[in-house]
């Protein structure tokens, strides 16, 4: 990336960017900076574009300018070794105004994942960005542009180790993040990771570091149990208890109906 352009993006300096565009001495290349896609896709040594840099640093004006000039495609640009999008950068750094702007322009960006299968929810949860999690949940759950099924999918996407954002938050002991995700109403409390562990299993396995941390762990356990959370070993038993035999189903002549036990789907 051109050094002047990089410095302007990193500093959030729209005036410098504009001057670089109109008064630079680089001929045709200067003209393209703010008017052609080559500006949007220029990268620094770390592989990040101006949109990534502005999103990470919270420079709303530059983010808006990128979206205005280049459209929603800049929301899907990948950067760095982890294949981060601008939304991912904003989530990691807790830039809530940037999250709002990007999601408003491109709700589909919520489905983008890193090389490790992490969504913006995973990254915000891992970094204890409480306000960012609140904004992500609110914009996802209350968006008229996102279907109910898609809302559920987005909040419960799993990374390469089968962990959802809820699993990550519990493992990191970010209790307020956990509560926010549980209160969303669409987070699956009984999803299991690759080790067959549910959210409740994970909180029960947390090491007892101190009295205060143990007290917080117990509060989170209570929040999960009140929402219908179960241990992994109990899921099979519940399924077996409520699942009729094929013969019984034929004799009854009843249509299959789905109910909920906590947040576990049961067919009977």
C-alpha positions in Angstrom: 0.0 0.0 0.0 1.2 3.5 -0.8 2.7 4.9 2.4 0.7 8.2 2.4 -2.5 6.2 1.9 -1.6 3.8 4.7 -0.8 6.7 7.1 -4.0 8.5 6.2 -6.2 5.3 6.7 -4.4 4.4 9.9 -4.9 7.9 11.3 -8.5 8.2 10.2 -7.6 11.3 8.2 -10.2 11.8 5.4 -8.8 15.3 4.6 -5.3 13.8 3.9 -6.9 11.1 1.7 -8.8 13.7 -0.3 -5.7 15.8 -0.7 -3.7 12.7 -1.8 -6.4 12.2 -4.4 -6.4 15.7 -5.8 -2.9 17.1 -5.2 -0.7 14.1 -5.2 2.2 13.9 -7.6 1.7 10.3 -8.7 -0.3 10.9 -11.9 -3.0 8.5 -12.8 -2.4 6.3 -9.7 -3.5 9.2 -7.5 -6.7 9.6 -9.3 -7.8 6.1 -8.7 -7.3 6.1 -4.9 -10.8 7.3 -3.9 -12.7 6.5 -7.1 -11.6 3.1 -8.2 -11.7 -0.4 -6.6 -7.9 -0.5 -6.6 -8.0 1.9 -3.6 -10.3 -0.5 -1.7 -8.1 -3.5 -2.4 -4.7 -1.9 -1.7 -3.0 -3.7 1.2 -0.3 -3.0 3.7 2.5 -5.5 4.6 0.2 -7.3 6.9 -2.3 -7.9 4.2 -4.9 -5.4 5.4 -6.9 -2.9 3.3 -7.9 0.7 4.3 -11.3 -0.7 5.2 -9.7 -3.2 7.7 -7.5 -0.5 9.2 -10.4 2.0 9.5 -12.7 -0.6 11.1 -10.1 -1.7 13.6 -9.3 1.9 14.7 -13.0 3.0 14.7 -12.7 5.6 11.9 -16.3 5.9 11.0 -15.8 8.5 8.2 -13.4 6.3 6.3 -15.7 3.3 6.7 -18.6 5.3 5.4 -16.6 6.6 2.5 -15.5 3.1 1.5 -19.1 1.9 1.6 -20.4 4.8 -0.3 -17.8 4.6 -3.1 -17.3 0.8 -3.4 -20.5 -0.7 -2.0 -21.0 -3.7 0.3 -18.3 -5.8 -1.4 -15.7 -4.1 0.8 -17.4 -5.7 3.8 -16.3 -9.1 2.5 -12.6 -8.3 1.9 -10.2 -10.7 3.6 -7.0 -9.6 5.3 -4.1 -10.9 7.3 -3.1 -14.5 8.0 -6.5 -15.3 9.6 -8.7 -14.1 6.7 -10.3 -11.3 8.8 -13.0 -9.2 7.3 -13.6 -5.5 8.4 -16.5 -6.7 10.6 -14.1 -9.1 12.3 -11.6 -6.3 13.0 -14.3 -4.1 14.4 -15.6 -7.0 16.7 -12.1 -7.8 18.0 -11.5 -4.1 18.9 -15.0 -3.4 20.1 -15.8 -0.7 17.6 -19.5 -0.6 18.0 -20.3 2.2 15.6 -18.4 0.4 12.9 -20.3 -2.8 13.6 -23.6 -0.9 13.2 -22.5 0.7 9.9 -21.2 -2.5 8.3 -24.1 -4.7 9.4 -26.6 -2.0 8.2 -24.9 -2.0 4.8 -24.3 -5.7 4.6 -26.1 -8.0 7.0 -24.6 -11.0 5.1 -21.2 -10.1 6.6 -22.4 -11.7 9.8 -22.0 -15.1 8.2 -18.4 -14.5 7.2 -15.9 -16.6 9.1 -12.1 -16.6 9.6 -9.8 -19.5 8.7 -10.6 -20.9 12.1 -14.3 -20.7 11.5 -14.9 -17.8 13.8 -17.7 -15.3 13.3 -17.8 -11.7 14.6 -19.6 -13.2 17.6 -16.8 -15.6 18.4 -14.2 -12.8 18.1 -16.1 -10.3 20.3 -16.8 -13.1 22.9 -13.1 -14.2 22.9 -12.0 -10.6 23.5 -14.7 -9.8 26.1 -16.1 -7.0 24.0 -19.4 -6.8 26.0 -20.8 -3.8 24.3 -19.9 -5.2 20.9 -21.7 -8.5 21.8 -24.8 -6.5 22.9 -24.8 -4.6 19.6 -24.2 -7.8 17.5 -27.1 -9.5 19.3 -29.4 -6.6 19.0 -28.7 -6.0 15.3 -29.1 -9.7 14.5 -32.1 -10.5 16.5 -34.1 -7.3 15.7 -33.2 -7.0 12.0 -36.2 -7.3 9.6 -33.7 -8.2 6.9 -32.6 -11.4 8.6 -35.0 -14.4 8.8 -35.6 -16.2 12.0 -33.8 -19.3 10.8 -30.8 -17.2 9.8 -30.7 -15.4 13.1 -30.5 -18.8 14.9 -27.9 -20.0 12.5 -25.7 -16.9 12.9 -25.7 -16.9 16.7 -25.0 -20.6 16.9 -22.3 -21.0 14.2 -19.4 -23.2 15.3 -15.7 -22.7 14.8 -13.3 -25.5 13.7 -13.4 -27.1 17.1 -17.2 -27.1 17.2 -17.4 -24.3 19.7 -20.1 -21.6 19.5 -19.6 -18.1 20.7 -21.4 -19.2 23.9 -18.9 -22.0 24.4 -16.0 -19.6 23.9 -17.3 -17.0 26.3 -17.8 -19.7 29.0 -14.3 -21.1 28.5 -12.8 -17.6 28.8 -15.0 -16.8 31.9 -16.6 -13.8 30.3 -19.8 -14.0 32.3 -21.5 -10.9 31.1 -21.0 -12.0 27.5 -22.5 -15.4 28.4 -25.6 -13.7 29.9 -26.1 -11.5 26.9 -26.0 -14.5 24.5 -28.4 -16.5 26.7 -30.8 -13.5 26.9 -30.9 -13.3 23.1 -33.5 -16.0 23.0 -32.0 -17.7 19.9 -28.7 -19.1 21.3 -28.9 -22.8 21.6 -27.9 -23.8 25.1 -27.6 -27.5 24.5 -25.4 -27.5 21.4 -22.4 -29.8 21.9 -18.8 -29.1 20.7 -16.5 -31.7 19.1 -15.8 -33.1 22.6 -19.5 -33.7 23.2 -19.7 -30.9 25.8 -22.5 -28.5 26.2 -22.4 -25.0 27.7 -23.4 -26.4 31.1 -20.6 -29.0 30.9 -18.1 -26.3 30.2 -19.1 -24.1 33.1 -19.0 -27.1 35.5 -15.5 -27.9 34.3 -14.1 -24.4 35.0 -11.2 -24.6 37.5 -11.9 -23.0 40.9 -9.4 -20.2 41.0 -10.9 -18.0 43.8 -14.0 -17.5 45.8 -15.1 -14.6 43.7 -14.5 -16.4 40.4 -16.4 -19.5 41.7 -19.3 -17.3 42.7 -19.5 -15.9 39.2 -19.3 -19.4 37.7 -22.2 -20.4 39.9 -24.3 -17.4 38.8 -23.6 -18.4 35.1 -24.5 -22.0 35.9 -27.8 -20.7 37.3 -28.5 -18.6 34.2 -27.9 -21.6 32.0 -30.0 -24.0 34.1 -32.9 -21.5 34.2 -32.8 -21.4 30.4 -33.1 -25.1 30.1 -29.4 -26.1 29.7 -28.5 -29.7 30.2 -25.3 -31.7 30.4 -24.2 -33.6 27.4 -24.7 -37.0 29.1 -28.3 -36.1 29.8 -29.3 -35.2 26.2 -29.4 -38.8 25.0 -31.5 -39.8 28.0 -34.0 -37.0 27.3 -34.2 -38.0 23.6 -34.8 -41.6 24.5 -37.5 -40.8 27.0 -39.5 -38.7 24.6 -39.0 -40.7 21.4 -41.8 -43.2 20.7 -41.2 -46.5 18.8 -42.2 -46.7 15.1 -45.0 -49.1 16.0 -46.4 -46.7 18.6 -46.3 -43.8 16.1 -48.1 -45.9 13.5 -50.8 -47.0 16.0 -51.4 -43.6 17.3 -51.9 -42.1 13.9 -50.8 -38.8 15.3 -48.8 -36.4 13.3 -45.4 -35.6 14.6 -45.3 -32.5 16.7 -42.4 -30.5 17.9 -42.2 -29.1 21.4 -39.4 -27.7 23.5 -37.8 -28.9 26.7 -35.7 -26.0 27.6 -34.1 -25.3 24.3 -34.0 -28.9 23.2 -36.2 -30.0 20.3 -38.2 -33.1 21.2 -40.3 -35.2 18.7 -43.2 -37.1 20.2 
